[in-house]
Amino acid sequence: EPSRENIQVRTLGNNRSDSRGNASSLSLDWELDNHVITSLTGYRQATYYSGQSIAALDGKRTDLVTNLSRYDLKTITQELRILSTHSDTLEYTAGALWFDNDISEDFYRDLQDLPAQFAVGNAVPATGQLLPQGLLAGVDGNDGLSAEAWRNSTVTTKNLGIFAEATWHLADDWHLTLGGRYIDEQVDVKLSNASRLSHTNSGAALIEESFPLSSATVSDTTATGKLSVLHNLSDDHNIYASITSGYRGAAFDVIADDAANALRNPVDPEKALSYEIGAKTRWLDNRLSLNLTAFLTTFEDFQAQVRDLTDATSVVAFRLDNAGELKTSGIELEFQYKPAAEWTITGTYLYNEAIFEEFITQCFYGQKPGEAGGRDVDGDGSCDEQDVSGGSLANAPEHSATLSTRYDHYFAGGQSLYGQLSGRYQSQVQFSNEQHPGAIEDAYQLWDLRAGWLGAGAKFEAALYVKNLFDTSYLAVITPLSLVNDRRDYVGFVPASADRTFGLSLAYRWGN
């Protein structure tokens, strides 16, 4: 019985998740009279393979027979930098970083027993590509519809960054930092895909679409910078302010159903400008540290992920979309307090308002014109687009907090016993950038309890723990998944941490 608490799964088998990777790095330092020159070379290779299947719960809904993905990743980096060591008034570093990243993907999906309504146009009202009723002959209780999708893609990113940063110690209590980075980036993509909608029993095709192997390139240059000032009020208190710009490069949406459009129209770069002021303080003979930060960040052409409803053979698809403007603002508080030498209390609080200032995108499933910014553009009575300005960014709770307390009792010979209670809280969260009303998760809090013994100079640890002490159930992701334009149809992912877990942990640490 589907519910938010039921984590049982009926599967068709062949579930699998494998990963294999290796990495290496080489660091060389040349120490000169007044400088240190450093070379950092890195290499990383990894392969990820995942496959899953989910059977219908009651025999009347869609079977996910196969959902296979394989990713191959290779990254090479080379950095050269010079660091000053000769002046108490001016510190600086400068250098260049070369980044070469290659990701390839092979993907296959097979869905069977699709609802017949999917094929007559209700699933994707935006496309206008409706199937003639005659093509549905034979779709009855003994037959169904199947949807298959194939995709192969390779994305290569080459990025050169030239950077410099300097800090002037204007006085013992005033410090000014100025930094900048020049970025030259190129993204190359090769992409092919195909999809097929057919009768399950006969295999006769209703729709077949394919996109042959094609390639495209996008390149861009930009500059980012940082300006900050720090003032030491005393040895235990300082205040600071900063302005920082950021950049996320252009991208090809290789998972979009319309591959030709994805290659013709890459997603625009995302640019950010962040303002921050804060204070770092210590009190009560350093037994209490308290840090407070206020921030405001604006994003132009924010790269947001939304569901893709533009293709009649699309069943489960997403695409990248540029939101006109996103603004995040809030405050962050963190503290650590030691009431006694053996007792430590730490905590954080974040208030983060992440709001779309400007974003015109598609309608969510079942949305009607006039509802929550929905618009009927072509006058056919259906929702064609919506204005989600004022809506919240997906997966960005407004309030979140952590709290942990730990007590250590020390014995002779470097042994100790400890007990620790840790918790985290987050407020209500919207998981859909389209502001789908069914993709909202209520506020929840989780608490973990741990007790342990440390011996052999704290190298050996044995601990008992309880995670999710109060057995709080919650959904980590909610994804609208309608095949018949029904807003009540969505998938919720229940993580393992949504159940109470008891465990024993044994660990030994080598070295100092």
C-alpha positions in Angstrom: 0.0 0.0 0.0 1.7 3.2 -1.1 2.3 5.6 1.8 4.9 8.1 3.1 6.0 5.6 5.7 6.0 2.3 3.7 9.5 1.6 2.4 8.8 -1.8 0.9 9.4 -2.1 -2.8 8.2 -4.6 -5.4 10.9 -5.1 -8.0 11.3 -7.0 -11.2 14.9 -7.7 -10.2 18.3 -6.9 -11.7 18.8 -3.9 -9.3 22.4 -2.9 -9.2 24.6 0.0 -8.1 28.4 -0.2 -8.7 31.2 2.4 -8.7 34.9 2.1 -9.3 37.4 5.0 -9.2 41.0 5.9 -8.8 42.8 9.2 -8.2 46.4 10.4 -8.0 48.1 13.7 -7.4 51.6 15.2 -7.4 52.6 18.3 -5.5 55.9 20.0 -5.9 57.2 23.1 -4.0 60.1 25.3 -4.8 61.1 27.5 -1.8 62.8 30.8 -2.8 64.0 33.6 -0.6 60.7 35.5 -0.6 58.3 33.2 -2.4 57.1 29.6 -2.7 56.2 28.2 -6.2 53.8 25.3 -6.2 52.8 22.8 -8.9 49.8 20.6 -8.3 48.9 17.9 -10.8 45.8 15.8 -10.4 44.1 12.9 -12.2 40.8 11.2 -11.4 38.9 8.4 -13.2 35.7 6.9 -12.2 32.9 4.6 -13.5 29.4 4.6 -12.1 26.8 2.0 -13.1 23.2 1.9 -11.8 20.2 -0.2 -12.8 16.8 -0.5 -11.2 13.3 -1.8 -11.8 10.0 -1.2 -10.0 7.0 -3.4 -10.6 3.4 -2.2 -10.5 1.9 -2.3 -7.0 -1.5 -3.5 -8.1 -0.9 -4.8 -11.6 -2.7 -1.8 -13.2 0.0 0.8 -13.2 3.3 1.3 -15.0 6.1 -1.2 -14.6 9.6 0.2 -14.7 11.2 -2.8 -16.3 14.7 -1.4 -16.9 16.4 1.9 -16.0 20.1 1.6 -16.7 22.8 4.3 -16.6 26.6 4.1 -16.9 28.8 7.1 -16.4 32.5 7.3 -17.2 34.4 10.3 -15.8 37.9 11.5 -16.3 39.4 14.7 -14.9 42.9 16.2 -15.3 44.0 19.3 -13.5 47.2 21.3 -13.5 47.8 24.3 -11.2 50.8 26.6 -10.9 50.9 29.3 -8.3 53.3 31.6 -6.5 52.9 32.7 -2.9 54.7 35.5 -1.2 56.5 35.0 2.1 58.6 38.1 2.6 56.3 40.9 3.9 54.2 41.6 7.0 52.4 44.3 5.1 51.4 42.6 1.9 50.5 38.9 1.2 49.7 37.7 -2.3 49.2 34.7 -4.4 48.8 34.3 -8.2 48.6 31.5 -10.6 46.7 29.5 -13.2 44.6 26.4 -13.2 43.9 24.2 -16.2 40.9 21.9 -15.9 40.0 19.1 -18.4 36.9 17.1 -17.6 35.3 14.4 -19.7 31.9 12.7 -18.9 30.3 10.1 -21.0 26.9 8.4 -20.4 25.0 5.4 -21.8 21.4 5.2 -20.8 18.4 2.9 -21.5 14.9 2.9 -20.0 12.0 0.5 -20.6 8.5 1.3 -19.3 5.6 -1.0 -19.8 1.8 -1.1 -19.1 1.4 2.7 -19.5 -2.1 4.1 -19.1 -3.9 4.4 -22.4 -4.7 8.1 -21.5 -1.0 8.8 -21.9 -1.2 8.1 -25.6 -4.2 10.3 -26.4 -2.5 13.5 -25.3 -3.4 14.2 -21.7 0.1 13.5 -20.5 1.7 16.3 -22.5 -0.8 19.0 -23.2 1.9 21.5 -24.2 3.0 19.6 -27.3 -0.2 19.3 -29.3 1.1 16.0 -30.7 -1.9 13.8 -30.1 -2.2 10.2 -31.3 -5.2 9.3 -33.5 -7.5 7.0 -31.7 -7.1 4.4 -34.4 -3.5 3.8 -33.3 -4.8 2.6 -29.9 -6.5 -0.5 -31.4 -5.7 -3.5 -29.2 -4.9 -1.5 -26.1 -7.2 -3.2 -23.6 -7.0 -5.3 -20.6 -4.7 -7.8 -22.4 -2.4 -5.2 -23.9 -0.8 -2.0 -22.9 1.7 0.6 -24.1 5.5 0.5 -23.7 7.9 3.4 -23.9 11.6 2.9 -24.5 14.4 5.5 -24.5 18.1 5.4 -25.4 20.7 8.1 -25.0 24.5 8.3 -25.5 26.3 11.5 -24.7 29.8 12.8 -24.1 30.5 16.2 -22.6 34.0 17.7 -22.4 34.8 20.8 -20.5 38.1 22.6 -20.8 38.6 25.5 -18.4 41.6 27.9 -17.9 41.5 30.1 -14.9 44.1 32.8 -14.2 43.9 34.2 -10.7 45.5 36.5 -8.2 44.6 37.7 -4.7 46.4 40.0 -2.3 45.8 41.1 1.3 47.1 44.4 2.6 47.5 44.7 6.3 46.8 48.4 6.5 47.3 48.5 10.2 47.3 46.0 13.1 43.5 46.0 13.1 42.6 46.7 9.4 43.0 44.2 6.6 41.9 44.6 2.9 41.7 41.7 0.4 41.3 42.1 -3.3 41.1 39.1 -5.7 40.2 38.3 -9.3 40.0 35.4 -11.7 39.9 35.4 -15.5 38.0 32.3 -17.0 38.2 30.9 -20.5 35.9 27.9 -20.8 34.8 25.7 -23.7 32.2 22.9 -23.6 32.0 20.3 -26.4 29.2 17.8 -26.6 28.4 14.7 -28.7 24.8 13.4 -28.4 22.5 10.9 -29.9 19.1 9.5 -28.6 16.0 7.6 -29.6 12.6 6.9 -28.2 9.8 4.5 -29.0 6.2 4.2 -28.0 4.6 0.8 -28.9 2.0 -1.8 -28.1 3.4 -4.1 -25.4 2.0 -7.4 -26.8 2.6 -7.0 -30.5 5.6 -4.6 -30.4 4.0 -2.5 -33.1 5.2 1.1 -32.9 2.9 4.1 -32.4 5.7 6.7 -32.4 9.4 6.4 -33.1 11.8 9.2 -32.8 15.6 9.3 -33.2 18.3 11.8 -33.2 21.6 10.8 -34.9 25.0 11.4 -33.4 25.6 15.2 -33.5 28.0 17.6 -31.9 28.1 21.2 -30.7 30.5 23.6 -29.0 30.0 26.6 -26.8 32.7 28.8 -25.4 32.9 31.9 -23.1 35.3 34.2 -21.3 34.5 36.1 -18.1 36.0 37.5 -15.0 35.1 37.3 -11.4 36.3 39.1 -8.4 36.3 39.6 -4.6 36.7 42.6 -2.3 36.7 42.3 1.4 37.7 44.3 4.5 38.2 43.0 8.0 38.6 45.0 11.2 39.8 43.5 14.5 37.9 45.1 17.3 40.1 43.3 19.8 42.0 40.0 20.1 38.7 38.2 20.5 36.3 40.1 18.1 36.4 41.1 14.5 33.9 42.3 11.9 34.1 42.0 8.1 32.3 42.7 4.9 32.8 41.4 1.3 31.5 41.6 -2.2 32.1 38.5 -4.4 31.0 37.7 -8.0 30.6 34.1 -9.2 30.0 32.3 -12.5 28.7 28.9 -13.7 29.4 28.2 -17.4 27.1 27.6 -20.3 25.8 24.0 -20.6 24.2 21.6 -23.0 21.0 19.9 -21.7 21.9 16.4 -22.8 19.0 14.8 -21.0 16.4 16.9 -22.7 14.0 15.0 -25.1 14.4 17.6 -27.9 18.1 16.9 -28.6 18.3 19.1 -31.7 17.0 22.1 -29.7 19.4 21.3 -26.9 22.4 21.5 -29.2 21.2 24.6 -31.0 20.3 26.5 -27.7 22.8 25.8 -24.9 21.7 27.0 -21.4 23.1 30.5 -20.8 25.8 31.0 -18.2 24.7 31.8 -14.6 26.3 34.8 -12.9 26.0 35.7 -9.2 26.8 38.7 -7.1 27.1 38.2 -3.3 27.2 40.7 -0.4 28.2 39.5 3.0 28.7 41.2 6.4 29.6 39.4 9.6 31.3 39.1 13.0 33.4 36.5 14.6 33.7 36.7 18.4 35.0 34.8 21.4 33.7 35.3 25.0 34.0 33.9 28.5 37.8 33.3 28.3 37.4 31.6 24.9 34.8 29.1 26.3 32.1 30.6 23.9 32.7 31.4 20.2 29.9 33.1 18.4 29.8 33.9 14.7 27.1 35.8 12.8 26.8 36.4 9.1 24.2 38.3 7.0 24.2 37.7 3.2 22.4 38.7 0.0 23.1 37.0 -3.4 21.5 37.6 -6.7 21.7 35.2 -9.6 21.2 36.2 -13.2 20.1 33.5 -15.6 20.0 31.0 -12.8 20.1 27.4 -14.2 17.0 25.7 -12.8 15.9 22.1 -13.4 12.2 21.6 -14.4 10.1 18.6 -15.7 10.1 18.3 -19.5 6.6 18.1 -21.0 7.5 18.9 -24.6 7.5 15.5 -26.3 4.7 12.9 -26.7 7.0 10.0 -26.0 8.4 11.7 -22.9 7.5 9.9 -19.7 10.1 10.8 -17.1 12.3 13.7 -18.3 13.8 16.8 -17.0 15.4 19.8 -18.6 17.5 22.8 -17.7 15.9 26.3 -17.9 17.3 29.7 -17.3 15.3 31.6 -14.7 15.6 35.3 -15.2 16.6 36.1 -11.6 16.9 34.4 -8.3 17.7 36.1 -5.0 18.8 34.5 -1.8 19.1 36.4 1.5 19.4 35.6 5.1 21.5 35.2 8.2 23.6 32.4 9.6 24.6 31.9 13.2 27.0 29.3 14.6 28.3 28.9 18.1 30.4 26.6 20.3 30.2 26.7 24.1 32.1 24.7 26.7 30.4 24.9 30.1 33.2 22.7 31.4 36.4 21.2 30.0 34.6 17.8 29.3 31.3 19.3 28.0 30.9 20.9 24.5 27.7 22.3 23.0 27.7 23.4 19.3 24.9 24.6 17.1 24.0 26.4 13.9 21.0 28.3 12.6 20.3 29.4 9.0 17.5 31.6 7.7 17.6 31.6 3.9 14.9 33.1 1.7 15.6 31.8 -1.8 13.0 33.4 -4.1 12.6 33.6 -7.9 12.4 37.3 -8.8 11.7 36.5 -12.5 11.0 33.1 -14.0 8.5 32.2 -16.8 8.4 28.4 -17.2 6.0 25.5 -18.0 2.9 24.7 -16.0 2.9 21.9 -13.5 0.7 18.8 -14.0 -3.0 19.6 -13.8 -2.5 23.3 -13.5 -5.3 25.5 -14.9 -5.1 29.0 -16.4 -5.3 31.6 -13.7 -4.1 29.2 -11.0 -0.8 30.2 -9.3 0.4 32.3 -12.3 -0.8 29.9 -15.0 -1.5 31.4 -18.4 -3.4 30.2 -21.5 -1.2 31.7 -24.3 -2.9 30.2 -27.4 -6.5 30.5 -26.1 -7.3 26.8 -26.1 -8.3 26.7 -22.5 -5.2 24.8 -21.2 -2.3 26.1 -19.2 0.7 26.8 -21.5 3.1 28.6 -19.2 3.3 30.1 -15.7 5.0 32.9 -14.0 6.6 31.6 -10.8 8.0 34.9 -9.7 7.8 35.0 -5.9 8.1 31.2 -5.7 10.8 29.4 -3.8 13.8 27.6 -5.1 13.5 23.9 -5.0 15.0 22.1 -2.0 15.8 25.3 -0.1 14.1 25.4 3.3 13.7 28.8 4.8 14.8 27.7 8.3 17.4 25.0 9.2 19.3 24.4 12.4 21.6 21.9 14.1 22.4 21.3 17.8 24.9 18.9 19.3 26.0 18.3 22.9 28.9 15.9 23.9 30.3 15.0 27.3 33.7 13.3 27.6 35.0 11.6 30.8 38.7 11.0 30.8 40.6 8.3 32.5 44.3 7.6 33.0 46.2 6.0 30.1 44.5 8.1 27.4 41.1 6.4 27.7 37.7 8.1 27.8 34.0 7.6 27.7 31.7 9.9 25.9 28.0 10.5 25.2 26.6 12.6 22.4 23.2 13.8 21.3 22.8 15.5 17.9 19.8 16.9 16.1 18.9 18.8 13.0 15.8 20.7 11.9 14.5 22.0 8.7 11.3 23.9 7.9 8.8 23.1 5.1 10.5 22.7 1.7 9.3 22.8 -1.9 11.0 20.2 -4.2 9.7 21.5 -7.5 10.8 24.7 -9.2 7.4 24.7 -11.0 5.9 25.1 -7.5 3.9 21.8 -7.7 1.5 21.7 -4.8 2.1 18.0 -4.2 5.9 18.4 -4.0 6.0 20.0 -0.6 7.5 18.3 2.5 6.5 19.4 5.9 9.0 20.5 8.6 10.7 17.8 10.5 13.6 17.2 13.0 15.9 14.3 13.5 17.9 13.3 16.6 20.8 10.9 16.9 22.3 9.4 20.1 25.8 8.0 20.4 27.9 6.6 23.4 31.4 5.3 23.1 34.8 4.4 24.5 38.1 5.7 23.3 41.3 3.8 24.1 44.9 3.3 23.0 45.5 7.0 23.0 42.2 7.7 21.2 43.2 5.4 18.3 40.6 2.7 19.1 36.9 3.5 19.4 33.9 1.4 20.2 30.5 3.0 20.1 26.8 2.2 20.2 24.5 4.5 18.4 20.8 5.2 17.6 20.1 7.2 14.4 16.7 8.9 14.1 16.0 8.4 17.7 12.3 9.2 17.5 11.6 7.3 14.3 10.7 10.4 12.2 9.5 9.6 8.7 10.2 12.1 5.9 10.7 12.3 2.2 14.1 13.3 0.8 12.8 14.1 -2.7 9.3 14.5 -4.2 9.0 14.3 -8.0 5.7 14.9 -9.9 5.3 11.8 -12.1 2.0 12.0 -13.9 1.3 10.1 -17.1 -2.2 11.4 -17.4 -1.9 15.1 -16.4 -3.0 14.4 -12.8 -1.4 16.5 -10.1 -2.0 13.8 -7.5 0.5 11.5 -9.1 4.0 11.9 -7.8 6.9 9.8 -6.4 8.4 10.3 -3.0 11.8 8.9 -2.1 12.1 7.6 1.5 15.8 7.6 2.6 17.2 4.9 4.9 17.6 7.6 7.6 13.8 8.0 7.7 13.8 4.8 10.0 15.2 4.4 13.5 18.5 2.5 13.2 20.6 0.9 15.9 24.2 0.1 15.4 27.7 -0.8 16.8 30.8 1.0 15.4 34.4 -0.2 15.8 37.3 1.8 14.5 41.0 1.9 14.7 43.1 4.8 13.5 46.8 4.4 12.5 49.4 7.1 12.7 49.6 10.2 14.9 
